[in-house]
Amino acid sequence: MKLKQAIEKIPGGMMVVPLVAGTAINTFAPQLLQIGGFTTALFKQGAAPLIGAFLVCMGAGIGFSAAPKAILQGGSITLVKLLVAVALGFTVDKLAGAGGFFGLSSVAIIAAMSNANGGLYAALVGEFGSETDIGAIPLMSMSDGPFFTLIVLGAAGMASIPFISLVAVIVPLLVGMLLGNLDAEMRRFLTAGGPVLIPFFAFALGTGIDLAMLLEGGIAGIVLGLLTTFLGGWFNVRVDRLVGGSGIAGAAASSTAGNAVATPLAIAQADPSLLKVASAATPLIAASVITTAILTPLFTSWIAKRSAPQEAKS
């Protein structure tokens, strides 16, 4: 049985198949993952430590000379994601008011489109990207949370990333870089382990998703996911290529992170007058999380295939 070959025939299969499997189990039989012990620790709670180990492995493949380009690339993509989300969100607010079009409000648009799933990004650039794409992970992690949305909507007092949180993202990557640059054998040893971790943390990420959220968000939520992956993704890919990337990092950043679901609550706390709009935005953002978790790997795989012939020519 050639299971690995079958999975790899699916675009981004080593990420998509485990993620979908985890989502299905969490939706229809969540008790299977709540039996405790190693089972729960690995398959339900393991995403964060597995991604940390993955960053060490991938960091080992990054030469110190690649760091400046990674900063430029990650910062450019993060900025463009924010600008596109704000432009579209403010346009909808101006034309349709706070309630938006068919419930697709500026709050939902900005919260979903300015935010990127850091774990998904790490997995995709680990599979398809370069060392520069991987080096951009710490900067990309800045968009994995609600603070951009809060700043844009006038709640800057609540919108800050604790310095220690940013350090916590960077440390595993720096440890890997240090080990890989000190010893070529250590670089080969660690980088070989990175791809092995992808299906494990992809499954764990999937166990945090419930398909019921997709139904609650309805068509508007799915449309929001499509806008995030394809409209926002188009701009992400363009700016990525503009600063010297292949477009893979831009495509991999075209998602909505799971923690964006909590953003409307933070907005409502900052401005109680937006409570009704924020409550309506929550299921839409949840639907966008699920939609982009499926579409972004497919989009990234497509961009990677289109980039390969261009890189071969150059």
Secondary structure by P-SEA (a helix, b strand, c coil): caaaaaaaacccccccaaaaaaaaaaacccccccccccccccccccaaaaaaaaaaaaaaaccccaaaaaaaaaaaaaaaaaaaaaaaaaaaaaaccccccccccaaaaaaccccccaaaaaaaaaccccaaaaaaccccccccccaaaaaaacccccccccaaaaaaaaaaaaaaaaaaaacaaaaaaaaaacccaaaaaaaaaaaaccaaaaaaacaaaaaaaaaaccaaaaaaaaaaaaacccaaaaaaaccccccccaaaaaaaaacccaaaaaaaaaaaaaaaaaaaaacaaaaaaaaaaaaaaaaaac
